[in-house]
Amino acid sequence: VDGAPMTAASIDHLSQHFPLCMRNLHMTLRKNGHLKHFGRLQYTLFLKGIGLSLDECIVFWRQAFRGFTESEFNSRYRYNIRHAYGDVGGDANRRNRGYPPYSCQKILNDNAPGTGQTHGCPYRHFSVDNLITLLQATGVHDKELLREVREDVEKTRYHIACNRVFEWVHKAEIKKVKEDGTWSQTDLDTIVHPNTYFKRSYLLKH
Ligand code: SF4
């Protein structure tokens, strides 16, 4: 992004473009200086998908984790990050590619988070009240919008809620690209992948 290589130091700033699932992981990581295994995996694969290199990803996690010595970090966490990037482990094919970043479908349906875990999709896995509090903490406060989000979630339309928030956050930019014809309707199709959310948000705001 921006033509310059993405670094560990860019992530705080870029997180304004993250969907709520990844925003929640990022905020929790900054608050606690730690994330549990499935949260790390979900977030690492997302970061890989937005273009963070393996080396920068290791720097990112090393700096974010508080209270670990270099050798503790290396023995507990470094291998898993490299594994997610396909740098170690797996068969020859997997080693080349690593694991793909998770789609919304996977995040919504696989492996629901238990107590103290942060992975998953807040639209699906949070209580409605906690979801609204989280949205407000990220600057989404429009009463009518939040009412619609509540309604979506109650009807288990999690994607719709996420796309509705995206459209609200980017309404000025969406109006502009529609009016000047730089984006077609296909460019604005329903988002079904967190990495699409990021990319579209970033492109609209730059
Ligand atoms: Fe993330 Fe998808 Fe849930 Fe949106 S709908 S918060 S992109 S998992």
Boltz pocket constraint, residues with backbone or C-beta under 6 A from the ligand:
constraints:
  - pocket:
      binder: B
      contacts: [[A, 19], [A, 20], [A, 21], [A, 22], [A, 103], [A, 104], [A, 107], [A, 108], [A, 120], [A, 121], [A, 122], [A, 123], [A, 158], [A, 159], [A, 162], [A, 191], [A, 192], [A, 193], [A, 194], [A, 197]]
      max_distance: 6.0
